[in-house]
Amino acid sequence: MSKAKLIVFEGIDGSGKSTLSTMVLNALVERKFPIVKFNEPTNFEKGMKIRQFLRKEIHLSREQQIELFLEDRKDSLEKNVYPNIKAGNSVILDRYFYSMAAYQSDALLEPEKIIDMNISRGYPIPDIVIYLDINPEISLARTRRRSMNEHFENLDTLKRVRQSYEKVIPKTALRLDATLPQIKLKELCITQIIR
């Protein structure tokens, strides 16, 4: 059996990353592939505070956002990722530090610097990064079908976030056109994971 892998799904809001990562998880579980899935932000204390911010329920400064994301990632790794990898289960993460770099960066804080912050804390580079690329206009139309409008869901922000992603997504990532049929996207992901 191949070694357990850390697999990260990334993409702007509305790219379909959460739906696809769940489809991939379910398909692999059906095949008896040892794999689990978690989200970032987590459902732990710091992750819940981030979610409050994303829902516009509280205000956080840029520094507070950065620190909360870093601390929540520590919880994610220590409580979810590392124990499963040690037990032989591959782990799918719906968002990781590439999301943080894309969303929390701006003209004063480059996305590459945010990646460095994570690496300097010893947070691991994923074995597989799956990046769903989509035109922000299409992604925004998708997110507007949802009942809740989150903090970063506007066209200008999504365009900036997509540009930031382009600076930090590894060249080795599996880059997928998010407008392809879901069944095709699922097959491409599974092939990448089980090879």
N, C-alpha and C positions, 0 to 999 in steps of 0.2 A: 504494500500500500504506500502511496506517495505521502510525503510529509504534510502535516497540516499547514494551511496557507492563510495569510491575512489578505482578504480580498475587499477592495474598497470601490464603492459605486459613487461617482461624482457627476455633477451637472447642475445647471441653474434651476431655479424653481420652475416647475412645469415641464421639465425634460422627460419625466416618466421614470426617473431613477428609482423611486420607492416602489412603484408598481412592478418594475422589471426585476429589481433585486428580490422581491418576494416571490415572483414567478420562478426565478432561477433557484431560489432556496427550495421551494416546494418540489420542483422537478428533480433536484439532486437528492432530496430526502426520499422521494419515491424510489430512486435508484439505490437506496441504502448508502449513499455517500455521507460520511460523517461531517455534518456542517450545521452551523447555527447562524442566526442573524441578530444584529443589534443596531441601534440608531445612535447617532450623535447629533444634537445634544442627547444625553442619557435621560433616564427617569430618576436619577439620583438628585440630591438636593441642589447641586450647582446647575445641573442640566435643567431642572424645573424652573430655576430663576432665569436661565437663558430663554426658555420657552415663554415665560411671562414677558420678557423684553420683546421677543419676536412677535407676540400677539399685541404689542403696544400697550401692555398693562402697566409697565414700569419703564423708567428711563435709566439707561446706563451710559456712562461716559465711554469713550473709546478704550481707555485704559481698563475700566471695569469689565468691558466686554472681553478684551483680550485675556485678562487674568482668569475670568470665569471659564472661558473656553479651554484654556490650558489646564486648569484644575479639574474641569469636568472630563477632559481627555485622560488625565491621570486615573480618575475613578473608572472610566470606561476600560482602560487597559488592565488595571489591577483587578477589577471585579468581574469583568466580562471576557476580555480577549485572552489574557495570559492563562487563566485557568483552563479555558477551552482548548487553546493550542497545546498546552501541556497534556491534556487528556486525549489528544489526537484528533480533535474536531477542527476543521477549517472554520474560519469566522468571516462572515460577510458584515461589513460596516456600511450602513447607509449614511454617508458623509464621513470625512476624516479631516486631517489638517489642510488638505487642498481647498476644501470649502471655506475654512477659516481664513486662509490666505486670500481667497477670491472675494469674500464678502466683507471682511474687516479691514482690508487694505484701502488706501486712498493715496492722494498725491504726496502726503507726508509720511506714509508708511507703506513701502513697496511690498507686494505679495511675497517676493522672495525672502524678505526679512522675516515675515511671519513663519515661513517654512523653517528658516534657520532657528527661530525661537523654539519650535517643536523638536527639531533635531537635537538642539543643544540640551534639551531636557531628557534625551535618551529615548524619545518616542520612535518606534520602529518605522522603517520604510516598508510599505506594503509589498507583498509578493506579486500581487496583481492589482492594477488600477483600471477600472472600466469607466470611461468618460463618455457621457451622452451629450453630444453637441446638438444645439437647436437654435434657430433664429429666435431672438428675444420677443419679437412680435407674436410668434406662434406660441411660445411658452406663456406669455402674458394672457393670451386668449384662453389657454388651458386653465391657468390659475384662477381666472375670473369666473370659471364655472363652479369653483369651490365656494362654499359659503363664507369662509374666513379669509380676510385680506391681511397678509402678514407684512412686517416691517419693510422688507426689501422688495416687495412685489410692485414695482413700477418700471416703466420702460427704460428710463435713463439709468436707473440702478442696475437693471438686468444687463444692459449693454456694457456697463462698466465691469460688472462681475464676470461676464463672459470674456472680456479682454484680459482681466486678471487671471482667469483660469488658463488662458493661452500661455501665460508666462510661467506657470508652475506645473502644469500637468506633464508628467514624465514622457519622454519620447517613446518609452517602451509601453505606454498605456495602450489598451485596446480602445481606440476612438471609434465611436459609433454614431451614425446619423439617427437622431432620436425620432425622426419621422418615419423610419422604416416600420413595417408591420411588427407587432410585439412578438409574434412567434419566431420571426427571423432573428430579432435581437436576442431572444432567449437562447436560440440555438448557437449563435455566435459566442455568447457568454459562457455557455456550458462547455463548448469545445475548448475555450481558453482555459477554463478552470480545471478540467479533468485530464488535460493532455500531460 
